[in-house]
Amino acid sequence: MNQNLKTFLSPFMYGKEIPSVAIAGPCSAETEEQTLATAQALAKIGIPVFRAGIWKPRTRPGCFEGVGAIGLKWLRRVKAETGIAVATEVATGLHAKMALRHGIDIIWIGARTTANPFALNEIAEILKEYPETPVMIKNPVGPDIDAWTGAFERLRRAGIHRLAAVHRGFSHFSPSPYRNNPEWSVAFELRRRHPDLPLIVDPSHIAGKRELVGPMAQVALDLGFDGLMIESHICPDCAWSDKQQQLTPDQLADLCAKLKIREDDAPSRELDILRDHIDLIDNSLIDLLRQRMEAAENIGVYKRHHEMPVLQEGRYRDLMEKRIAQSTALGLSETFMRRLFQTIHAESVRLQLLNDNECDGVQS
């Protein structure tokens, strides 16, 4: 286990070994009974930190948005009756003030708040009064490494140094087996920029389905991340939010027993994951090129029917200028992109000429 994570959680561990699943609990604290029952079950399997959301920033209105401040009393009871530390999410300075005054041990900043500098400044101002409070910061909704690192910089400027990162994946629009794509390269870049930060993975939010939580948790450990935060509910099927990604405490105990630490294999496993990511991108590129060539062939048919020349210099110059400008604006090599588009254009012309000759009875 990474020494940085031990330092982060040391006030609550009293010299004990930190398990792979360091933090667990329901997506939301729904009732006092549900909150306490879940916490008691998790305490029995050795979870050192109990998490539960009481303010829930939701994407759309009308969804359950948390019980609010009354949940702080339930968490205080959890702490008193089980002896484990408690954590909750805050999204405003007022949330932070109320949570800390109720003795919440750890606070976390959610994906939507991470990219909100005004909310972060509010929270940082409150935290100045509690500089030893451990704070976890989740990655922003989109894969914006600067927004993520900027959140840490704001809190550090306020004198808050007991910080940890939580990787919960990134929203996406393309088909994916996951609720949020892991985009491991972003987390690796955060580690490169801030090697002192403990990096905790939230496989529940990445997976989005309980049957995928275990495999995703193992991948995170194989990649050498420092620990896991997993959602667990006493009765997930009855949960008021994110029921499909929560495990029962018994299921979580079974998962913990099966997790393996492969420290020696972590570098090669990380390389395998990165290569798998390249394979996925290459597959997409191949399919896009196929679509591009089909479109070029359709243009060739149109030109032939209207007796237009295949090669049109004005269009070619405009295309190259626009594509090169787009590419360089994104930091890509002008030389490489010029060669690439020259090759793509040459193949498009070849296909149009080939089809034109075939229609005229000329064999290629």
Helices and strands as residue ranges (DSSP letters): H 3-13, E 21-25, H 32-44, E 49-51, H 70-82, E 85-90, H 93-101, E 106-109, H 111-114, H 117-127, E 135-138, H 145-157, E 163-167, H 184-193, E 199-201, H 203-207, H 210-222, E 227-231, G 236-238, G 243-245, H 249-258, G 263-265, H 266-305, H 313-329, H 334-359
